[in-house]
Each structure stands twice: as C-alpha cells, then as structure tokens.
C-alpha cells in the first residue's frame, strides 16, 4: 500500500466578506484567563516540580471558564451569533488548492494566494466573530513549493496599543481531513477532532487577552503528521502570511510568539530551530516560543508507547504520517495485520486511536525481519532528519515543559528527552526556561501548560526579564 497524495476536488469556494469589529476596553482584566496567574502553580522560573492543589487547573475547568468568558464578552459587545452553516471538508473545498497560472515556485514562502472571511465557530457553534483564512505558499519535506491554510483570529478586545501576534499550533495529530484546524474554525465539528476542539478552548485565553492569533494547518494539505521540519516551515510561513495579509492591523513590524503542545510542539520547536536560517525576517519579530509535551525524538516516543494500553495507537498513526511525508511504501515492511491497521488509521486522528489498540507493538505491525524501527533503513534515515536540537539552537527565548507520571515520562513523551534538549540548548547559549509537571500524565500536563505558556508569553511581550534561565538543569 503506497500512501499516495490526493488532489482536492474543486467546488466554488467562499467569497471574501468584510468583518466589522466592535471592541470595548475595560472588560479584559476581569476576563483575562480567569486570573489563572493566581493559581497555585508558579509560572516563571525553572521549577522542576510543580504541585497541584485540589483547586488547581483542570481541562474541564479551563474549558468552562473560557467558554463562559467568551459568552460574557460577546454579550457585552452587543452582538448576536450567526446561524449555523455546513462546512465543506478540505479535500472537497477548492480554497485549499492553488490553480493559478503562475508557477507556485515563483512565489516567495508566505505569499498569500487566496483569502476568505468566515464566521468563527467554537466546537461547531457559530459565534459573532469573523476570522480570516489564508491559502499561502510554503515548503514541503523535500524542499518543494507547497500550499497550506492558516486561520487568523482577531482579539475579542483591543488590549494593547499595537497588535501582538501569537502563532498557536494545535495538537491535531491528524491523518484525516476532518481534524484540520481551519475546518473547525469554518464550522466543521466531529468526535475525531476532539483534540482540535480542546485547543479551541485554550485559544480563547489568547483572544480574550487581546492577542491576534494565527493557527496554521502546519501538517499541510496532505496531512504529514509528525514531519517536523515541514511543520516548522509551514508554521513560519503562516506567520509570514498573516503579516503579509495585514489583517487586523498586522504588519512587518508586529512582534510575534509561538506556542504548541504535544503534536503542536513539533511544529513550534522546529519553527524556533529553523527560524534563523529559513525565516530570518520572522525570527527578528519573535519574542519567544513555548513548547510543551515535546516529542524530541519521535521513534523514541513510539518505543515508549510500544505495548501501552492507551497510547499504542500512536504508533501506526505516526508511521503512516512519516510514510506519507517521505513517500515510504509501508507494505514492503508491514505484516498482514499491520497493513490492515495502517489502512484503517490513514484517515483518522489521535482521538480515534487512543485506547483502541491496547498492547499493540511495533513488531506486530511489521514482518519479523523489520521488528524494530532501526531495522528499516528508510526510517533510520528519516529519524536522523527529525531529531530535535541537532542544528544551531534557537535564538528566540524558549519555554520547554513536560509532564512526568512514571519513571520514563507522561505515558507518551520521554521526559528526560525534553530536559536533555533544554540542557543542550542551554549549553550552547540559548535562553531556556524549563518546567516539569511531576505527577501528571500527558493530557494533565496540557491543562497546566496552557496557562503557564500564556503567562510566559505575556511576560516576553512585556519585555520582562526571563527568570530562571537554564537554572537547575545540570
């Protein structure tokens, strides 16, 4: 089974429409992330153990607080929600493909090729907000010109004298089109996209705090899950596209930050690594990058998930993503059982595979002679390209974080890998703040990382000194 790329079907795409924004100052402080800066977790410095009280942050509480805050904010500005409309899946939406007469390669990375304004949706429900979606030129795994889409979300309130841009990389971990962030923004919603929906809640903290947010479909239109370099370039070009489009007052002088957890941290960390060489224009604008739950060496994480009751399904998901990105024919290596599983997950997302394959191992997916990752030459070559921290360190300040539940990690992320990445960068002169959330598994780490990252990023925009840089890392 060679996992070939599909060309999206062409249907009439949405026409651009104007959007009017009514900002009321003076409410933001009451809504600012529900004052999460007063939670019992210390959010600056380099503490390696952060204890949680029973009143600490949880995913449920975070979602509820932010949803209520958004409703209150929208009620306060006196607007009504738009009626629901059906969203077109990306592969059936011509907005996601470039069909112009000029060669795609003739455009600079970050060039906006199409734009449209759509109604913002929160977990499938329309809100009064409008967002701008951009099809832009970027770069694929082999260096070829490609396209993808980013969604630019305006702040609910104008808090700052000048726009501040945050590139938020969702942890959508998708091989299926139904989990693409831009699809969710335009009205798509399904249970497969549970991770995407969760990120929509976290994003509210930024737009309620006054930030303009760009959310790239960083896996590209073919959904190259776990292809770190490509995801990083797509992220940087998404920032370029947002600045080039100049929506919501953005321009070439706008300062920017990046944030992402889990799969989103792949794109965020690689973007920080690649920015000085691939996008020096963006690098000059960056005030910092926050990455939590970071799979610094994906095969190492898949080895950790081998045989897991919950996370074993990430193994076929990651392998298909890499095979798709690097044009690997998995059938050459797969067992008959593996072929069935690879075909099944080829249009699924992370939520679809969690707990579905308890005890699944790499060896069961492959023929006996290919029973481990390092026995497949093509994957060994790919691995060498995708281990984080091999090149020059990022020049923008970094916030790295990881949960730790057992001796190895949080169930899927190897905690010492993240800590060692921080050590490596520190040794080479990078400014790194590291947090470790001992006692939490991967999803619990997300709930703590989100307010941590927002507070850390806000401090970087304010120009506050970065305390605890490289402290206690050894």
Residue pairs with C-beta under 8 A, 6 or more apart in sequence:
1 329
1 330
1 331
1 334
1 339
1 342
1 343
2 327
2 329
2 331
3 320
3 323
3 324
3 330
3 346
5 222
5 324
6 91
6 222
7 97
8 90
8 91
8 92
8 93
8 94
8 96
8 97
8 221
9 91
9 92
9 94
10 94
10 97
10 99
11 88
11 92
11 93
11 94
12 94
13 93
13 94
13 95
13 114
13 116
14 95
14 116
14 118
14 186
15 116
16 115
16 116
16 117
17 116
17 117
17 130
18 117
19 117
19 130
19 132
19 154
20 130
21 130
21 154
21 248
22 77
22 78
22 79
23 77
23 155
23 156
23 157
23 158
24 76
24 77
24 157
25 157
25 158
25 159
27 73
27 76
27 157
28 157
28 159
28 208
28 209
28 210
31 69
31 72
31 73
31 157
31 208
32 208
32 209
33 65
33 66
33 205
33 208
33 209
33 451
33 454
34 65
34 66
34 69
36 57
36 205
36 451
36 454
36 455
37 43
37 451
37 455
39 55
39 56
39 57
39 451
40 51
40 52
40 53
40 55
40 56
41 50
41 52
41 56
41 57
41 448
41 451
41 452
42 50
43 451
43 452
43 455
43 456
44 433
44 455
44 456
44 459
44 467
44 468
45 433
45 467
45 468
45 471
46 433
46 434
46 435
46 467
46 468
46 469
46 470
46 471
46 472
46 473
47 435
47 436
47 468
48 434
48 435
48 436
48 438
48 472
49 436
49 438
50 435
50 436
50 437
50 438
50 448
51 439
52 439
52 440
52 448
56 448
57 447
57 448
57 450
57 451
58 447
59 198
59 443
59 444
59 446
59 447
62 201
62 202
62 447
62 450
62 451
63 198
63 201
66 201
66 202
66 204
66 205
66 208
67 122
67 201
67 204
69 204
69 208
70 122
70 127
70 156
70 204
70 208
73 156
73 157
73 208
74 81
74 127
74 128
74 129
74 156
77 128
77 156
79 128
80 128
81 125
81 126
81 127
81 128
82 119
82 126
82 127
82 128
83 126
84 124
84 125
84 126
84 187
85 119
85 126
85 187
86 187
87 121
87 183
87 186
87 187
87 188
89 177
89 178
89 183
89 188
90 96
90 149
90 177
90 180
90 182
90 183
90 217
90 221
91 177
95 114
95 116
95 133
95 135
95 149
96 135
96 147
96 149
96 221
97 135
97 147
97 221
98 104
98 113
98 114
98 135
98 137
98 147
100 113
103 145
104 137
104 145
104 146
104 147
105 144
105 145
107 113
107 137
107 145
108 137
109 137
109 138
109 139
109 233
109 236
109 237
109 240
109 279
110 136
110 137
110 138
110 236
110 237
110 238
110 239
110 240
110 241
110 243
110 244
110 279
111 136
111 137
111 241
111 244
112 134
112 135
112 136
112 241
112 244
112 245
113 135
113 136
113 137
113 147
114 134
114 135
115 132
115 133
115 134
115 135
115 245
116 132
116 133
117 130
117 131
117 132
117 133
118 130
118 131
118 133
118 185
118 186
118 187
119 126
119 127
119 129
119 130
119 131
119 186
119 187
120 126
120 127
120 129
120 130
120 131
120 153
120 185
121 127
121 184
121 185
121 186
121 187
121 188
121 189
122 200
122 204
123 189
123 197
123 200
123 201
124 184
124 187
124 188
124 189
126 187
129 153
129 154
129 156
130 154
131 151
131 152
131 153
131 154
131 185
132 151
132 152
132 245
132 247
132 248
133 149
133 150
133 151
133 152
133 182
133 185
133 186
134 149
134 150
134 151
134 152
134 238
134 241
134 242
134 245
135 147
135 148
135 149
136 147
136 148
136 149
136 150
136 237
136 238
136 240
136 241
136 244
137 145
137 146
137 147
137 237
138 145
138 146
138 147
138 148
138 220
138 233
138 234
138 237
138 238
139 145
139 146
139 230
139 233
139 234
139 237
139 278
140 146
140 220
140 224
140 230
141 224
141 227
141 229
141 230
141 325
141 326
146 220
146 221
147 220
147 221
148 216
148 217
148 218
148 219
148 220
148 221
148 234
148 237
148 238
149 180
149 182
149 216
149 217
149 221
150 182
150 214
150 215
150 216
150 217
150 238
150 241
150 242
151 181
151 182
151 185
151 214
151 215
152 212
152 213
152 214
152 242
152 245
152 247
152 248
152 250
153 185
153 203
153 207
153 212
153 213
153 214
153 215
154 207
154 212
154 247
154 248
155 206
155 207
155 208
155 209
155 210
155 211
155 212
155 248
156 207
156 208
157 208
157 210
158 210
159 209
159 210
160 210
160 461
162 249
162 254
163 212
163 248
163 249
163 250
163 254
164 210
164 211
164 212
164 254
164 255
164 256
164 257
164 461
165 211
165 212
165 213
165 214
165 239
165 242
165 243
165 250
165 254
165 255
165 256
165 257
166 206
166 211
166 212
166 213
166 214
166 256
166 257
166 258
166 259
166 457
167 213
167 214
167 215
167 216
167 235
167 238
167 239
167 242
167 256
167 257
167 258
167 259
167 268
167 271
168 199
168 202
168 203
168 206
168 213
168 214
168 215
168 258
168 259
168 260
168 264
169 215
169 216
169 218
169 231
169 235
169 258
169 259
169 260
169 263
169 264
169 265
169 266
169 267
169 268
169 271
170 181
170 195
170 196
170 199
170 215
170 260
170 263
170 264
171 195
171 199
171 260
171 261
171 262
171 263
171 264
171 265
171 293
171 350
171 446
172 179
172 180
172 181
172 193
172 195
172 196
172 199
172 219
172 263
172 264
172 349
172 350
173 179
173 195
173 225
173 262
173 263
173 314
173 317
173 349
173 350
174 180
174 193
174 196
174 219
174 223
174 225
174 348
174 349
174 350
175 223
175 225
175 317
175 320
175 321
175 324
175 345
175 346
175 347
175 348
175 349
176 192
176 223
176 347
176 348
176 349
176 352
177 183
177 223
177 347
178 188
178 190
178 192
178 193
178 347
178 349
179 190
179 192
179 193
179 195
179 196
179 349
179 351
180 188
180 196
180 217
180 219
180 223
181 196
181 199
181 215
181 216
181 217
182 215
182 217
183 193
184 193
184 196
184 197
184 200
185 215
189 197
191 351
192 348
192 349
192 351
192 352
193 349
193 351
194 351
195 263
195 349
195 350
195 351
196 349
198 446
199 264
202 446
202 450
203 213
203 215
205 450
205 451
205 454
206 213
206 454
207 213
209 454
209 458
212 242
212 248
212 249
212 250
214 238
214 239
214 241
214 242
215 238
216 234
216 235
216 237
216 238
216 267
217 234
218 230
218 231
218 232
218 234
218 235
218 238
218 267
219 225
219 227
219 230
219 231
219 234
219 321
220 230
220 234
222 324
222 325
223 321
223 324
224 230
224 231
224 321
224 324
224 325
225 263
225 317
225 318
225 320
225 321
225 322
225 324
225 325
226 263
226 266
226 295
226 298
226 318
226 321
226 322
226 325
226 386
227 321
227 322
227 325
227 326
227 386
228 266
228 267
228 269
228 270
228 298
228 386
228 388
229 270
229 274
229 385
229 386
230 325
231 266
231 267
231 270
231 271
232 266
232 267
232 269
232 270
232 271
232 272
232 273
232 274
232 278
233 270
233 271
233 274
233 278
233 279
234 267
235 258
235 267
235 268
235 270
235 271
236 271
236 274
236 275
236 278
236 279
236 282
237 279
239 256
239 258
239 279
239 282
239 285
240 279
240 281
240 282
242 250
243 250
243 251
243 252
243 254
243 256
243 285
252 281
253 285
254 285
255 285
255 286
255 287
255 461
256 282
256 285
256 286
256 287
257 286
257 287
257 288
257 289
257 290
257 457
257 460
257 461
258 268
258 271
258 272
258 286
258 288
258 289
258 290
259 268
259 289
259 290
259 291
259 453
259 454
259 457
260 266
260 267
260 268
260 269
260 290
260 291
260 292
261 291
261 292
261 293
261 445
261 446
261 449
261 450
261 453
262 292
262 293
262 295
262 413
262 442
262 446
263 295
263 350
265 291
265 292
265 293
265 294
265 295
266 294
266 295
266 298
268 289
268 290
268 291
269 289
269 291
269 294
269 296
269 388
270 388
271 289
272 286
272 289
272 291
272 394
272 396
272 398
273 388
273 389
273 391
273 392
273 393
273 394
275 282
275 283
275 286
275 394
275 395
275 396
276 283
276 392
276 394
276 395
277 391
277 392
283 395
283 396
286 396
287 396
287 397
287 457
287 460
287 461
288 396
288 397
288 398
288 399
288 456
288 457
288 460
288 466
289 394
289 396
289 397
289 398
289 399
290 398
290 399
290 401
290 449
290 452
290 453
290 456
290 457
291 398
291 399
291 400
291 401
292 400
292 401
292 402
292 445
292 446
292 449
292 452
292 453
293 401
293 402
293 403
293 410
293 412
293 413
293 442
293 445
293 446
293 449
294 388
294 400
294 402
294 413
294 417
294 418
294 421
295 301
295 412
295 413
295 417
296 387
296 388
296 389
296 414
296 417
296 418
296 420
296 421
297 383
297 386
297 387
297 388
297 414
297 417
298 318
298 322
298 383
298 386
299 373
299 374
299 379
299 383
300 414
300 417
301 314
301 318
301 412
301 413
301 414
301 417
302 314
302 315
302 318
302 319
302 362
302 373
303 362
303 373
304 311
304 408
304 409
304 412
304 413
304 414
305 311
305 312
305 314
305 315
305 411
305 412
306 312
306 315
306 361
306 362
307 359
307 360
307 361
308 358
308 359
308 411
308 412
309 355
309 358
309 359
310 354
310 355
310 358
310 411
311 354
311 411
311 412
311 442
312 357
312 358
312 359
312 360
312 361
313 345
313 350
313 352
313 353
313 354
313 355
313 356
313 357
313 360
314 350
314 353
314 412
315 357
315 360
315 361
315 362
315 365
316 338
316 341
316 342
316 345
316 353
316 357
316 360
316 365
317 345
317 348
317 350
317 353
319 330
319 342
319 365
320 330
320 342
320 345
320 346
322 328
322 379
322 382
323 329
323 330
326 378
326 382
328 378
328 379
328 382
330 338
330 339
330 342
331 339
333 366
333 367
333 370
333 376
334 342
334 365
334 366
334 367
335 364
335 365
335 366
335 367
337 364
337 365
338 364
338 365
338 366
341 357
341 360
341 365
342 365
345 352
345 353
362 371
362 372
362 373
363 371
363 372
366 376
369 375
370 376
373 379
373 380
373 383
374 380
388 421
389 421
389 424
389 425
392 428
393 424
393 425
393 428
393 429
393 430
394 425
394 430
395 430
397 431
397 432
397 433
397 460
397 466
397 469
398 422
398 425
398 430
398 431
398 432
398 433
399 432
399 433
399 434
399 435
399 452
399 453
399 456
399 457
400 418
400 421
400 422
400 432
400 433
400 434
400 435
401 418
401 434
401 435
401 436
401 437
401 445
401 449
401 452
401 453
402 409
402 410
402 413
402 415
402 418
402 419
402 435
402 436
402 437
402 445
403 409
403 410
403 413
403 415
403 436
403 437
403 438
403 440
403 441
403 442
403 444
403 445
403 448
404 410
404 415
404 436
404 437
404 438
404 439
404 440
405 411
405 439
405 440
405 441
408 414
408 415
408 416
409 415
409 416
409 417
410 440
410 441
410 442
410 444
410 445
411 441
411 442
412 442
413 442
415 436
418 434
419 434
419 436
419 473
422 432
422 434
422 470
422 473
423 473
423 474
425 432
426 432
426 469
426 470
426 473
431 466
431 469
431 470
432 469
432 470
432 473
433 456
433 466
433 467
433 468
433 469
434 473
435 449
435 452
437 444
437 445
437 448
437 449
440 448
459 466
460 466
